[in-house]
Amino acid sequence: MPSNAGYSHSPMMKKRDDFEDILEERRTSSDLRYALRCYTPALYKGVTPCHSGLLKSMVLQSDQLTYVIRQISKETGKATADVKEEASAILEEMAHSLQLNTIRFFAFSLCKVFKTLFKSICVNEEGIQRLQQAIKEHPVVLLPSHRSYMDFLLMSYLLFTYELSLPVIAAGMDFMGMKVIGEMFRMSGAFFIRRSFGGDQLYWTVFSEYVRTMLKIGYAPVEFFLEGTRSRTAKSLTPKLGLLNIAMDPFLKGEVYDVHVVPVSISYERILEETLYARELLGIPKPKESTSGLFKARKVLSEDYGSIHVYFGQPVSVRSLAEGRVNRRQFNLLPRHIPTRSGEDVQSFVSDSAYKLVRLQEENMVLKPWALWLRDVSRQYGAFLHWPDHIPPSEVVSSSLSLHGGLVRLSAGPSSPGEALSPVTPEEKLLNQAVVLLSCASYRNQALHIFLRPALLASALHTAASTQKHEVFNSFSFLRNIFSNEFILCPGATVQDFEEACFLLVKTGVLQVTQHEVLVTESGHRTLSFLTNMLDPFLQGYQVVCRFLCEEATETLTEKQFIPAVRKFIIKRLLAGSLRYTEVLSSDLQKNSLAALLRLGAVQKIKGADQETLKVDTVMVNSLEDTLGGKLPTQKAVAARL
């Protein structure tokens, strides 16, 4: 039976579904019987599903692909038959070949793996029921959060467990290098796509037509990761819009009545790849995906990874999202098979929808004790907590420390990072510590979306020229703008975010907000300090990138050289003790700060004969560094007024 024990439902947060542990039954019954049981999922409008070979024929014969093949033939002088053969080869490389026998093999194998790795896999059954109904009535797109390689295996396992239509899954081409396992992924529903298409019109058309055809005929739920790749930091990544645009296209062109998009939030108590991610962020390249690598990774089976929570969100109707936003009559001006560039209203609509969907993923992420600092504050801000209330807090903390024993240990004082083997040089010692600290930071990041807007407001109060509301808002707006590559902040929602932050901090007694002023209460300083400290590593990271660009960037610096060069610069300053946060070594933070500076025009890409170089506006970069540090030219003694 579903149980809600230990799940916090604050009055300030929406009602969420209860969970059921699906491993409970697996521990007491036959895995083989489970894998071989009768599997008859409900289908889209009761249609008989076509096999993968027929699906490929439909794509190759589609009007749009036929039109593009003719156009390419005219432009290049190649024979139409040759271009069609190229398209067929692309499709052959890309397409899945879903087979139930392979799914049954994975179901049996994953039962063994999951029971070994995890204490529980908890799923909201009401979400499953909503998904089942959606699959019967509309083409469905599944959008899981992406924190682990385990995500897409877990999704297929869950849909098989609940006897839902198995998804077809967009996967990167690097998985094809895994030989036998790569082909098994293909037979379990993965279709493989290049990480970038460049200007390859034929490849783009084959790919988009393949996805659209599956959606138009209700072939199966289409699953992809809106963030495009796994998050190495446990923060949500800026959404990639290409696949979402394709998925919405059949509705926008009137080929289906609606498409339902289902955000899925997958929360890990302990991430399998935690150390691997930290090493990648420090510039140690990730191992190439290979079958031998997979078997070497079997040592993880001896570890305890706690619990997983999977929350299937409310299906989101694309028709409802588009109402009043997109004029679909524009798609009637040309035959549907002629490719056209989306108008600005469509691009804006897809972008806004993507941010909303990532926010929905974030809202339903379940936070475990290890990811929290202040339990009660988290509850007040609407966090979805899994905190076992029937167990004393000391035991909860002790259990979390035990689960993450590879990162921390208990000493005579407070808990501290686990120690690595004795390194040879100070730099090696620093990097070993950084692996542990970045791993710990990734768990903090799981909760950042809860505190982000209040933390931006808290930092704005420190940097604003006065407590005047418009001054605080301007400072909030600046910080929100500069961090919009770092966090999920919906475009055009600055006022809404400011009001949300004010509401939460007033509600929790931290601030008093009048018509003209934002004032800190006597009891609010502690919470405000907690919130500002949360953003400090990011502020220092952006500041040190600014300092590097002003002091050491040469006219020949390329984007490719930027990360190694800034890392060297940071290591020198960390060893000298002039930087506080080891976390600024994260390449993710460095890339995001450069992206922000490029977006703001403080750095420009200049095309040269051989490669692009970075041109730095040192005056602007210096000014941004000062503003991030709270050194405003007009700044007054704010503390006295607070």
N, C-alpha and C positions, 0 to 999 in steps of 0.2 A: 504493500500500500504506500502511496506517496506520503512523505512525511515532511513537515515544515520545521522540525525541531532545529534550533540553532540558526535560523534565518531571520535576519532583522528586517521588519517592515516598519520603518519610521513613518510617523504621520506626515512628514514632509515629502515622502516619496510615493510613487505610484505603486499600486498593488501588483505584485508579481506572482507567477505561478509557483506551485510546489514542485519538488523534485522526487524522482524515484531512482534508486540505485539499480542499474541494469545488471551489474555483476553479481548481485545477491543470488539471483536465480542460477546464473552460470556456475556458481560455486557449489551448487547442490544437485545439478543435473548434467546429463551427458552432452559434451560439446559436439560430438559427432552427430548425435540425433538433432541437435540444434542446427548444425550446418547443412544437414541433408533433408530437413523438414520441407513440407510442401510450401512453395513460395508463390503466391498468387496476388500480387499487389493490385490495388485499384488503379485504373488507367485514366488518362485524360479523355473525358467524354466517352469512355468505354470503347475507344477505338482499338483495333487490333494493331499491336506494334509492328513496325517493319524491321527487317534485319539490317545490319550495318551496311551490307553490300548495296541494298536498294537505296538506302540513304545517300550513299556516294553517287549513285546514278542520278538521283534527283538533283544533287548539287551540280554535277557536270552538265546536266541538261537545262539548268535554270536559265531564265531569260537574261538575268544580269551578267552571269559568267559568260554566256554566249556572246553578249554585246561587247564585253570587255575584251574577250579573245579576238573578236573581229577588229576592234580598235587597235589593239597591240599589233596585230598582223599588218594593218594598214601603215602604222607608224614605223615599224621595224623592217617590213618587207619579208618577214618570215611567213611560211605557209600556215594557214589557219590550223591545219591538222597538227603541225609541229607545236604551235602554241597550246593547243588543246592537250597534247601529250604532256607538255610541261605542267599544265594545270592538274592533269591526272596524277602525275608523279608527286606534286605538292600535296594533293589530297591523300594519296596513299601513305605518304610520310606522316601526315597530320592525324588522320582519322583513327578513332577508337574501333575496337572490335569486341564489344561487350559480350562476355560469355558467362552464363550462370555458373558453370562448373568452376571457373576461376574464382568467381565471387564466393562460392561455397568453400573453396580451398582457403581463401583469405579469411573467411568468417571463422573457420575452425582454428587456423593458425593464430589469428588475432585474439581469439578467446584465451588461448594459453598465455600469450604475451601480456595482454591487459590484466589478467588475474595475477600475473607475477609482478608487474610494474606498479599497479595502482591499487589502493585500498578500495576505491569506489569510482564509478563513472555515473554521475547523477544527471538525469535528463528531465526537463519539464514536459510531462506527458500531455498537458493541455496544448502546448506548442506543437507537439507531434500530431494531435488531432486536428488542429487548425491547418497544418501543412497538408495532411491527408485530404482534407476538404478542398483546399486550394488546387492540389494536383488534379483532382477530378474535374474542376471547373475552368481552369485557366492554364496557359503555359506558365511555368514556374522557374524563377532564377534563385538559386541559393547563394548567399553571400556570407560565408564564414569568416570570422576574424582569423588572422594568420600569425601564429606565434611559434609553430613547430612543424617539422616534417610530418608529424603524426596526424595533423589536422584532416587531410583529405582521406586517409585510411579510416580514421575515426568516423567521419561523416558517412562513408559508404557502409561501414559496420552498423551504425545506428539505423540507417534507413532499411538495411536488410533485417535487422533485429525487429523493427516495428512493421515489417512487411509493407514498406512504401516503395514506389518506383525508384530504382537505383539511378543516381545522377551520372551525367557525363561531365567530366571534370577537365577544365583547362589546365594543362601542366607545361612547365618549361622544357625546352628541348634537352637540357642537361640530363634529365632523367633517362633519356633514350640511351645514354652511354652506359647504363647499368645492365646491358645485355639481357640476360634471362629475366631479371626482375623488371626491367623496362618494358619488355613485351607482356609480362604478366599485368603490369599496371595498365597497359593498353587494353588488355582483355578484361580488366575490371572497370573500364569506362573512361580511362584517361585519353584525352586527345592532346597532341603535342604541338606547341606553337613556339616560334622564335621569340626571343626576348625583345627584338626590335625588327621592324620590317623595312626601315629606310623608306625609299621611294618605290618599292617593289609593288606596283599596282596589281599584278596578277596574284601575288601571294595574298595581299590584303583582300582581294575580291573572293578568292577561294575560301579564305578563313571566315570572312564575314558572312558569306552565303551559307557556309556549313553551319554556323551558329544560328543564323536566322531560320534556316530550313528546319532545324531541330525544334526551334521554338514554335514556328508556324504550324507544324503538324502535331505538336504536343508529344514529340518522340520520347522525351524524358526530361526531368528537371536538369537545367544547365547550371553547373556550379563553377564559380571562379572566385578568386580572392581580389576584392576591390582594391586592396593596398598594393597588389601587383607582385609583391615578394614578402618573405617572412620578415617580421620586425625583429631586429637583433636587440632592441632596447626595451621591448614590451610596451612601448608607446605605440598608439595607432599611427600609421604612416599616411601621408597625403594621398588621397585616392587617385588611382589611374582611371581615366575616363573612357578609353577606347572600347573595351568590352562592354561596359555599361551602355554606351551609345549604341552599339550593335544590338544589344539585348532589348533596348527600348524601340528600336527601329520598326519592327513589325507592327507595333501599336501605332506609332506616329504616322506610318504610311497606310493605316487602316486595313492591314492584312489580318489582324486579330482584334477582337473586341477589347481585350485587356491583357496585360502581363502582370503577374504578381511576383514581387521581389521579397524574399524572406531573409532578413539579417539574422545571423547565427553567432552567438557569443560563446567562445570556447575558453574556459578559464582553467589554467594549470596551477596546482599548488606548488609543484616543482617542475621546471622546464627541463626536458631531456638534454637540450643543447646548451645549457646555461654557460658552461666554460668555453665551448666552441664559439659561441656568439661573442663573448668578451675578447677572446683572442683575435677574432675577425676585426672587431672594433679597434684593436691595437695594431692592425696591419698585418696580422699573420693570416695568409690566405686560407679560405675554407678548403677542405679536402674535396677533390673531384668526386662527384657521385659515381659509385661503382658497386658492383655486387660484392666484391671482396671487402670493400669498405663497410658494407652493410653487415657482413658476417663478423668483421672485427669489432663492430659496435655491439656485439652480443653481450659484452661485459656489462652493459647497462642493466641487463636482466637481473643482476645481483643487487641492484640498488632499489631503494624505496622512493617512489615519486608521488606519494600521497594520493590526492583525489583530483578528479577532473569534473567540472560542471559545464554542461552544454545547455544553453538556453536558446530555443527556437523562438524568435520574436514574432510579433504580429505580421502576417503578410501585408505588404504595402502595395496598394494598387497604383500602377503607373498612370492609369486613366485619371485617378483622383489627384495624383501629384501634378499632372499636366493641365488640369482644369484651370482656365484663366491665365495660364503661363505660355502655352504654345498654340499658335494658330496652325492647325493641321491642314488647312486648305492649301497652304503653300506647296504641299507634296502632290497636289493634283495638277500642278502647272506643267509637269513633264511626265512621261511614262515612268512607272516605278522602277523599271529595270535600268534606267539611265542613271549612273552614279552622280550624285550632286553633293557639293560641300554644304554641311549644315549651316543654317543661318545663326546669327548671334543669339537669338532668343532660344534656339534649341541648345546651343553650346552652354549658355548660362543655366538653362533648365537642368541639363545633365549634370553640370558641375554642382549646382545647389543640391540636387537629389543625392549625389554621391556623398557630400558632406553630411547630409541628414542621416543617410544610411550608416555611415561610420559612427556618428553620434549615437544612433540606436544600438549599434554593437557595443559601444562603450557603456551605455546605461545599464545593459544587462550582463556585464562582466561581474562575476562573483569574486569578491575579495576575501582572501584567507587571512588568518591572524598575522602571518609572516609579512604580508604586504602593508600592514597597518602600523601607524604610530599611536594615534589617539583614537581609540575605538569609539568613544562617545561623540567626539567631533565628527568622525566619519559618518556615524549614523545621522547626526543632525544635518549633514550636507547631502543626505540622500543616497549614501553608498549601499550597495547590495552586498551585505556581509554574510559570510558563513562563519559564525562565531558560536561554538557550542556552549550555550548559556548554562547548561546543567553541570558543566565542568568548571572547577575553580580557575580563575585567570592564570595563576602561577603554573598550573598543569598545562594549560593551553600554550603558554609561552614556551615551557620546557619541551613540549612535544614538537613545536615548530623549530626550536633550536636543534633538536635531535634530527629532524628531517633534513635540515640544511647544515648538517655537521661538516660538510666539505667546505663551507664558507666561513662559519663562525664556531667559536668554542667559548665556554664559560671560563672566565678567569676569576681571580679574587675580587676584581672590580667588575665593571660592566662587560657585556659580551663584546668580542672584538674579532676582526678578520682572522680566519684560519691561516696558519703559517705554511709557506711553501718550503721546498728544499733549499738549503743554503745556496744562494746565488754567488757568482764569481765577482761581478762588478756592481757598483751602485745602480747603474742603469738597469741591469737584470733584476736586481732586488725591487726597484721601482715598478718594473713591468709585471713582475709576479704579484706584487701588491695590487696593481691596477686590474689584473684579471679578477681577483676576488672582489675588489670594490665595484667594478663595473657589473659583475654578476649580482651583487647585492643591490646596486642601483636599479637594475632591471625589475626587481620586485617592488621597489618604491614606485617605479614608473607605472606599475599596474594600477595604482590608485591616483595618479596625477590628474586624470580627467575630472575626478571628484572635486579637487581643490583648485584647479587651474584658474578659474575666473576670480574667486576670492583672493588667490595668491597674486594675480596680476594687479588687483585693486590694492592689496597690501603693499606691493612694491611701488605702485604708482603714488601712494601716500608718502613714501620715502623720497621719491624723486621729484614730486610736484613742487612748484615754486611757492605754493601756499595751500591752505586747507579749503580755498574757494572751490566749489563744486566743478566749475568749468576748467580750472587748472588741473584738478585731480583727473577729470575726464580726459583732458588732452594728454596727460602723462600715461593714463591707462591705454588710450588709443595708440600712442607711440609704441608701448611695450607689446600690445596685442599685434600690431602691424609687423614689428620686427620678428616676433616669434611665430608668425603664421606659417612658416615652413617647419617649425619644431613641433607644433601641437595642432590638433584638429579644431580650427576656429573658422566657423562658417563665414564665407565672404559676405560683406554687407550687414553683418549682425553685431557691430560694435556697440551700438546703443543698447540693444537687447542684452548683450553679455555684461555690460556695465550695470544695468538695472538688476540683473540676476545676482551679480556679486554683491551689490548694495543690499538687496533683499536678504541674502543669506547671512551677511555679516551683521545686519541690524537684528534679524530674527534671533541670532545666537548671542546678542548682547555685546558685540565687538565694537560696533560703530553707532553713532547717531547721525542721521542724514537729514539736514534741513533743506529748504528750497535752495539755499546758496552755499552751504558748507557741508563738509564731510569731516566729522570729529570722532576721535578715538575715545572710547569710554575708559574709566579707571580700570575696569576688569578686563578690558580687551587687549591690553598690550602683549600678554603672553601668547594668545592665539595669533595676533598679528606678527609677532616675531617668528612663530612656527611657520606661518605662511610665507613670509619673506625668505626665510632660510631655505625653503623648498625650491625657490627659483634661483637662489644664489649660484649654484654650479653652472646653470645655463647662462646667467648674466656674465659670470667670470669667463666662461668659454667663448662667448661672443666678443668680450672685451679683448681677450688675448689674441684672437684672430685679427681684430682691428690693429692691435699693437704690432703683430707680425707683418701685416700688409704695409704699415707705415714705416717700419724699421728695416725690413729685410727683403721685401718683394722687389725683384728686379724687373726690367722691361721685358725680359725673355721668359718670365714665369708663366707656365701653362697650367691649365686646370689639373692635368694629370700629375704635375710636379707639386701641386699645392699641398696635398695631404701629407706626403713624406716630409716636405720642408717645414710645414707648420708643426708636425709632430716632433721633429728634431728641436725646433724652437721652444716648444712647451716642455720637453724633457729637461732641457738645460735649466729652465726657470723653476721647474719643480725640484730639481736636485739642489738648486741654489736657495730654495725655501721662499721664493718670491710669489709662488702661487699656492693657494690653499687647497684646491680641489683636484685630486688626481683624475676625477671624472672628465676633466677637460681634454684628456687624451683620446676620448671617443671620436672616431672618424665620422660617426653619424652626426654628432654635434658640430664638428668642423665643417662638414658638407652643408648642413642646414644653415650655418652662419654665413658661408660664402653665397649660398642661394639667396639669402635675405639681402646681402649687400649688392648682389647683381640685380635683384628685383628693385631695390631702392635707387639704383643708379650710382652707388658709391664705387662700384667696380664695374668695368665693362669688358666684354670679350672683343678683342681686336683680331680680325682675320689677317693672317700673314700669308706669305707664299707657301710655307710648308704646314703651319699649324696656327691655331688660335692662341693668343697670349692674353693675360689679364692686365688691364690698365687700371691703376688705382688712383682715385681722386683723394689724395691724402688729407686735404682740408676737410672734406665731408666725412671720411672714415674717422679722423681724429675727433670731429664733433660728435659722431655717433658713439664713439668710445666714451667720451666724457658724459654724454647723456645717460648711457647705460650705467655709468658709475655714480649717477646722481649729481654730477658736477654741472649744474645748469647756471648759465651766466646771471640769471635773475633770481637765483635761489635765495630764499630768506631763512631765518632760523625757525624752521617748521616745528621743531620739538617744543618750543615754548608755547606755541599756539595750540598744539595738541594737548 
